[in-house]
Amino acid sequence: MATRLRVLNIVGSLELAGTEQYILRVAPRLRRYGIDVELCVLDRRGPLLETAKTADIPVHATKARTRRSRSVFYTGVAAVLEIASLIRKERYDIVHSYLFHAEAVGTPAARLAGTRRVIISRRAVSPRRPEEPHYFVLETLTNLLADELIANSRAVLKDTEQSERLLPRTRTVIYNGVDPSEYSLARPGQDQRLRLVTVGVLAPRKGQEYALKALRLVRDAGIDARLTLVGDGPDSGRLRTMAQVEGIEDHVVFAGGQLDPRPFLVEADVFVLPSRQEGFSNALLEAMATALPVVATAVGGNVEAIVDGEGGWIVPPEDSAALAEALIRSARSREELATMGVSNRRRVESTFSLDSSVDQLAQWYRRSREASTG
């Protein structure tokens, strides 16, 4: 029997976001492959802490929260030393960090502790970090210290290779995945009203403002439509004000952050993903697994997930008119919506299942250092 591998995943916190949800979905299933995953968070906060506890995933934490009055440099160095001490004590086989801030401290900590394999991830197209020059230097040094890089879409990997320097030579793409058996099927096109839903943090990169403007254009075209926004975040107040300014506040539902978006998905006709920036959206896969047609922007891995014209429509980002045109088309093609949704469900089953994602990640973790660099 193969020796069990011990992997430490490092991430900023366990807030309700795509990367964190993905980690918590794959970690328990990796046990079947003889891989035990523990987490280290820079800040012990977020609703997913309870999810980790329920899944019996050990969670370590730095003392970042208690150092917020100190300089960023002091906090970073202290976190590196703390994580290095944890790694030396627990003797993990692999340290795999996710997202910029976790990678910036996790990667040097792993190297300082003598970890055999150090992996970083790329999970969105640029920009992935603050714009100041010293962050670019820090990113480049992190790349230099890592052994391997895992991106969650081909688009993200290509963007990374074009925008960053001194990347690890060993790279791969492993898509996110969901378990389709956990999702009930929606029945799009059955209601007179066009029921639209989007799921994601309310933040500029998610582009919900374009969905609101598109909704006004759809209603101006004489179509009875309603949009539900599932999520919370820094743009909440601005988006609520925008709904009032656009005169659509009675047709927009702000559902807030939800640990389980499935009840909102199954009641919808069309899933809308108006993002400015994406990697490979978990929310998009959840909508596809629910058998919803999708209108999404041509950013990140969206074009790899959705077959344009078969599972929905791909539109340019930051273009409310194009988004509205696709939504109007969906409203006038009600009989096609269910067929598109079924196509998306089958695509998840065949290509983007959680089992497939876990299997690929497990096989990657199981690679020897010699094989991965050969």
KOLVEXNU-532280 format. One line per field, with one value per residue (C-alpha): residue number from 1; chain; x, y, z. Coordinates in steps of 0.2 Angstrom, whole numbers, padded with zeros to 4 digits, always signed. Each point is the difference from the previous one (the first is absolute). Example, Ala and Ser with C-alpha at 12.3 -4.5 7.8 and 13.67 -1.06 7.14 Angstrom:
BEGIN
resi [1, 2]
chain [A, A]
x [+0062, +0006]
y [-0022, +0017]
z [+0039, -0003]
REM end
This chain:
BEGIN
resi [1, 2, 3, 4, 5, 6, 7, 8, 9, 10, 11, 12, 13, 14, 15, 16, 17, 18, 19, 20, 21, 22, 23, 24, 25, 26, 27, 28, 29, 30, 31, 32, 33, 34, 35, 36, 37, 38, 39, 40, 41, 42, 43, 44, 45, 46, 47, 48, 49, 50, 51, 52, 53, 54, 55, 56, 57, 58, 59, 60, 61, 62, 63, 64, 65, 66, 67, 68, 69, 70, 71, 72, 73, 74, 75, 76, 77, 78, 79, 80, 81, 82, 83, 84, 85, 86, 87, 88, 89, 90, 91, 92, 93, 94, 95, 96, 97, 98, 99, 100, 101, 102, 103, 104, 105, 106, 107, 108, 109, 110, 111, 112, 113, 114, 115, 116, 117, 118, 119, 120, 121, 122, 123, 124, 125, 126, 127, 128, 129, 130, 131, 132, 133, 134, 135, 136, 137, 138, 139, 140, 141, 142, 143, 144, 145, 146, 147, 148, 149, 150, 151, 152, 153, 154, 155, 156, 157, 158, 159, 160, 161, 162, 163, 164, 165, 166, 167, 168, 169, 170, 171, 172, 173, 174, 175, 176, 177, 178, 179, 180, 181, 182, 183, 184, 185, 186, 187, 188, 189, 190, 191, 192, 193, 194, 195, 196, 197, 198, 199, 200, 201, 202, 203, 204, 205, 206, 207, 208, 209, 210, 211, 212, 213, 214, 215, 216, 217, 218, 219, 220, 221, 222, 223, 224, 225, 226, 227, 228, 229, 230, 231, 232, 233, 234, 235, 236, 237, 238, 239, 240, 241, 242, 243, 244, 245, 246, 247, 248, 249, 250, 251, 252, 253, 254, 255, 256, 257, 258, 259, 260, 261, 262, 263, 264, 265, 266, 267, 268, 269, 270, 271, 272, 273, 274, 275, 276, 277, 278, 279, 280, 281, 282, 283, 284, 285, 286, 287, 288, 289, 290, 291, 292, 293, 294, 295, 296, 297, 298, 299, 300, 301, 302, 303, 304, 305, 306, 307, 308, 309, 310, 311, 312, 313, 314, 315, 316, 317, 318, 319, 320, 321, 322, 323, 324, 325, 326, 327, 328, 329, 330, 331, 332, 333, 334, 335, 336, 337, 338, 339, 340, 341, 342, 343, 344, 345, 346, 347, 348, 349, 350, 351, 352, 353, 354, 355, 356, 357, 358, 359, 360, 361, 362, 363, 364, 365, 366, 367, 368, 369, 370, 371, 372, 373, 374]
chain [A, A, A, A, A, A, A, A, A, A, A, A, A, A, A, A, A, A, A, A, A, A, A, A, A, A, A, A, A, A, A, A, A, A, A, A, A, A, A, A, A, A, A, A, A, A, A, A, A, A, A, A, A, A, A, A, A, A, A, A, A, A, A, A, A, A, A, A, A, A, A, A, A, A, A, A, A, A, A, A, A, A, A, A, A, A, A, A, A, A, A, A, A, A, A, A, A, A, A, A, A, A, A, A, A, A, A, A, A, A, A, A, A, A, A, A, A, A, A, A, A, A, A, A, A, A, A, A, A, A, A, A, A, A, A, A, A, A, A, A, A, A, A, A, A, A, A, A, A, A, A, A, A, A, A, A, A, A, A, A, A, A, A, A, A, A, A, A, A, A, A, A, A, A, A, A, A, A, A, A, A, A, A, A, A, A, A, A, A, A, A, A, A, A, A, A, A, A, A, A, A, A, A, A, A, A, A, A, A, A, A, A, A, A, A, A, A, A, A, A, A, A, A, A, A, A, A, A, A, A, A, A, A, A, A, A, A, A, A, A, A, A, A, A, A, A, A, A, A, A, A, A, A, A, A, A, A, A, A, A, A, A, A, A, A, A, A, A, A, A, A, A, A, A, A, A, A, A, A, A, A, A, A, A, A, A, A, A, A, A, A, A, A, A, A, A, A, A, A, A, A, A, A, A, A, A, A, A, A, A, A, A, A, A, A, A, A, A, A, A, A, A, A, A, A, A, A, A, A, A, A, A, A, A, A, A, A, A, A, A, A, A, A, A, A, A, A, A, A, A, A, A, A, A, A, A, A, A, A, A, A, A, A, A, A, A, A, A, A, A, A, A, A, A]
x [+0000, +0007, +0006, -0013, +0004, -0002, -0004, -0002, -0011, +0003, -0014, -0004, -0016, -0016, -0011, -0014, +0009, +0004, +0017, -0003, -0016, +0010, +0014, -0013, -0009, +0016, +0009, -0012, +0000, +0019, +0000, -0006, +0017, +0010, +0002, -0003, -0003, +0002, -0003, +0009, -0009, +0008, -0016, -0011, -0017, -0014, -0016, +0010, +0009, -0015, +0000, +0018, -0004, -0015, +0012, +0013, +0013, +0013, +0002, +0015, +0001, +0013, -0001, -0003, -0016, +0010, +0013, -0010, +0006, +0018, +0008, -0004, +0018, +0001, -0017, +0006, +0017, -0008, -0013, +0014, +0010, -0016, -0005, +0018, -0001, -0016, +0007, +0016, -0010, -0013, +0012, -0013, +0005, -0008, -0004, -0013, -0004, -0015, -0002, +0012, +0002, +0000, +0013, +0011, +0003, -0004, +0013, +0015, -0006, +0000, +0017, +0007, -0007, +0008, -0016, +0003, -0014, -0007, -0015, -0008, -0017, -0007, -0019, -0004, +0006, +0009, +0000, +0003, +0010, +0001, +0007, +0015, +0017, +0006, -0014, +0006, +0017, -0007, -0011, +0016, +0010, -0014, -0001, +0019, -0001, -0014, +0002, -0017, -0015, -0018, -0012, -0019, -0002, +0010, -0005, +0008, +0015, +0003, -0003, +0012, +0014, -0003, +0000, +0012, +0018, +0011, -0014, +0003, +0004, -0012, -0018, -0017, -0019, -0012, -0018, -0012, -0014, -0016, -0010, -0015, -0009, -0002, -0010, -0018, -0006, -0007, -0015, +0005, -0013, -0015, -0005, -0007, +0013, +0018, +0009, +0018, +0013, +0018, +0011, +0016, +0008, -0007, +0016, +0006, +0009, -0017, -0008, -0018, -0002, -0001, -0013, -0011, +0002, -0004, -0016, -0006, +0002, -0009, -0014, -0001, -0002, -0016, +0006, -0005, +0016, +0007, +0018, +0006, +0018, +0006, +0015, +0007, +0015, +0007, -0011, -0017, -0004, +0005, -0010, -0015, +0001, +0002, -0015, -0010, +0008, -0004, -0018, +0000, +0001, -0016, +0006, +0017, +0002, +0016, +0000, +0017, +0014, -0006, +0009, -0011, -0006, -0009, -0018, +0003, +0007, -0014, -0013, +0008, -0001, +0017, +0016, +0009, +0019, +0005, +0018, +0014, +0012, -0001, +0011, -0012, -0016, -0007, -0017, +0000, +0003, -0014, -0012, +0004, -0002, -0017, -0004, -0001, +0004, +0013, +0004, +0018, +0014, +0015, +0013, +0011, -0006, -0019, +0003, +0008, -0015, -0015, -0002, -0006, -0017, -0002, +0000, -0004, +0008, +0017, +0001, +0014, +0004, -0006, -0013, -0018, -0008, +0008, -0005, -0018, -0001, +0004, -0012, -0014, +0005, -0002, -0017, -0006, +0007, -0009, -0001, +0019, +0005, -0004, +0011, +0014, -0001, +0001, +0015, +0009, -0005, +0008, +0015, +0003, -0002, +0012, +0013, -0001, -0006, +0008, +0006, +0010, +0008, +0004, +0008, +0011, +0005, +0004, +0010, +0010, +0004, +0005, +0013, +0018, +0011, +0011, -0015, -0007, +0016, +0005]
y [+0000, +0017, +0011, +0013, +0018, +0015, +0016, +0017, +0012, +0019, +0013, +0017, -0005, -0010, +0013, -0005, +0000, -0011, -0005, -0004, -0010, -0010, -0005, -0006, -0010, -0009, -0003, -0013, -0010, +0000, -0012, -0014, +0002, -0001, +0019, +0010, +0018, +0013, +0019, +0015, +0016, +0017, +0006, -0012, +0007, -0004, -0011, -0014, -0003, -0010, -0010, -0005, -0005, -0011, -0008, -0003, +0010, +0007, +0019, +0009, +0019, +0013, +0015, +0012, +0008, +0005, +0008, +0012, +0015, -0004, +0003, -0011, -0005, -0005, -0010, -0009, -0005, -0006, -0010, -0008, -0006, -0006, -0011, -0006, -0006, -0009, -0008, -0006, -0007, -0009, -0005, +0002, -0008, +0014, +0018, +0007, +0019, +0008, +0019, +0014, +0004, -0018, -0005, +0015, -0006, -0019, -0003, +0007, -0008, -0017, +0003, +0006, -0016, -0011, -0007, -0012, +0007, +0018, +0004, +0016, +0003, +0012, +0001, +0017, +0010, +0016, +0010, -0012, +0011, +0018, +0011, +0008, -0005, -0008, -0013, -0004, -0004, -0010, -0010, -0003, -0006, -0012, -0007, -0003, -0009, -0012, -0017, -0001, +0010, -0006, +0011, -0003, +0004, +0001, +0018, +0003, -0009, +0009, +0017, -0005, -0004, +0016, +0011, -0007, -0004, -0014, -0013, -0018, -0010, -0014, +0006, -0008, +0004, -0008, +0006, +0003, -0013, -0003, -0016, +0001, -0013, +0013, +0012, -0001, +0004, +0017, +0002, +0015, +0008, -0006, +0017, +0016, +0011, -0002, -0005, +0005, -0004, +0003, -0006, +0008, +0012, +0018, +0008, +0009, -0015, -0009, +0013, +0000, +0018, -0006, -0013, +0014, +0011, -0014, -0004, +0018, -0003, -0016, +0007, +0015, -0013, -0005, -0016, -0004, -0004, -0001, -0002, -0008, +0004, -0014, +0007, +0014, +0011, +0018, +0005, -0004, +0018, +0006, -0013, +0003, +0019, -0004, -0011, +0015, +0012, -0012, -0002, -0018, -0002, -0009, -0013, -0004, -0011, +0001, -0017, +0003, -0013, -0018, -0015, -0010, +0009, -0015, +0005, +0016, -0009, -0013, +0014, +0010, +0000, +0007, +0001, +0017, +0002, +0018, -0001, +0012, -0013, -0019, -0015, -0015, +0004, -0013, +0010, -0003, -0019, +0000, +0008, -0012, -0015, +0007, -0001, +0019, +0009, +0013, +0017, +0004, +0012, -0005, +0000, -0013, -0018, +0005, -0004, -0017, -0005, +0006, -0005, +0016, -0002, -0018, +0003, +0019, +0016, +0007, +0019, +0013, +0007, +0017, +0001, +0001, +0002, -0017, -0008, +0007, -0007, -0017, +0000, +0007, -0015, -0012, +0007, -0002, -0018, -0007, -0017, -0001, +0004, -0017, -0008, +0011, -0003, -0019, +0002, +0010, -0014, -0013, +0010, +0001, -0019, -0004, +0014, +0010, -0012, +0001, -0018, +0005, +0015, -0010, -0014, +0012, +0009, -0016, -0007, +0017, -0001, -0018, +0004, -0001, +0015, -0008, -0004, +0018, +0008, -0012]
z [+0000, -0005, +0015, +0004, -0005, +0012, -0009, +0008, -0009, +0004, -0003, +0007, +0009, -0001, -0006, -0012, -0017, -0014, +0003, +0019, -0005, -0013, +0013, +0012, -0013, -0006, +0017, +0007, -0017, -0001, +0015, -0012, -0009, +0016, +0001, +0016, -0001, +0014, -0002, +0006, -0001, +0003, +0009, +0009, -0006, -0012, +0000, -0008, +0016, +0005, -0016, +0003, +0017, -0006, -0013, +0013, -0009, +0012, -0001, +0007, +0000, +0002, +0012, -0015, +0008, +0016, -0010, -0010, +0009, -0006, -0017, -0014, -0001, +0018, -0002, -0015, +0007, +0016, -0010, -0010, +0016, +0008, -0016, -0002, +0018, -0003, -0015, +0008, +0015, -0011, -0014, -0014, -0017, -0010, +0004, -0012, +0001, -0007, -0005, +0001, +0018, +0006, -0014, +0005, +0018, -0003, -0014, +0009, +0016, -0008, -0008, +0016, +0009, -0014, -0007, -0015, -0011, +0000, -0011, -0004, -0009, -0012, +0001, -0010, -0014, +0003, +0011, +0014, +0012, +0005, -0014, +0010, -0007, +0016, -0001, -0017, +0007, +0014, -0013, -0010, +0015, +0005, -0018, +0001, +0017, -0006, -0009, -0008, -0006, -0002, -0009, +0000, -0019, -0016, -0001, +0017, -0004, -0016, +0008, +0014, -0012, -0009, +0015, +0013, +0001, +0006, +0001, +0006, -0016, +0006, -0004, -0003, -0001, +0012, -0002, +0015, +0002, +0008, +0004, -0012, +0011, +0013, -0011, -0004, -0017, -0004, -0012, -0010, -0011, +0010, +0007, -0009, +0009, -0005, +0016, +0000, +0013, +0003, +0014, +0007, +0011, -0003, -0006, -0015, -0008, -0001, -0011, +0008, -0005, -0018, +0004, +0008, -0015, -0011, +0010, -0003, -0019, +0001, +0009, -0012, -0014, +0008, +0008, +0018, +0008, +0018, +0006, +0016, +0006, +0012, +0009, +0011, -0001, -0001, -0015, +0009, +0004, -0017, -0009, +0010, -0004, -0019, +0000, +0007, -0013, -0014, +0006, +0002, +0019, +0000, -0012, +0009, +0015, +0011, +0008, +0010, +0002, +0000, +0005, -0012, -0016, -0006, +0005, -0010, -0016, -0001, +0000, -0015, -0019, -0004, +0009, -0003, +0002, -0004, +0007, -0005, +0006, +0003, +0002, -0001, +0009, +0012, +0000, -0019, +0002, +0013, -0012, -0013, +0011, +0004, -0018, -0003, -0016, +0002, -0006, +0005, -0005, -0010, +0014, +0008, -0002, -0004, -0018, +0005, +0010, -0011, -0018, -0008, -0008, +0008, +0019, -0001, -0007, +0003, -0001, +0001, +0018, +0006, -0014, +0007, -0017, -0006, +0017, -0002, -0018, +0005, +0014, -0012, -0011, +0014, +0004, -0018, -0001, +0016, -0009, -0002, +0018, +0007, -0014, +0003, +0019, -0003, -0011, +0014, +0012, -0011, -0003, +0019, +0001, -0014, +0003, +0016, +0013, +0017, -0001, -0016, +0009, +0015, -0010, -0010, +0016, +0008, -0014, -0001, +0019, -0002, -0013, +0006, +0000, -0013, -0011, +0002, -0006, -0013]
REM end
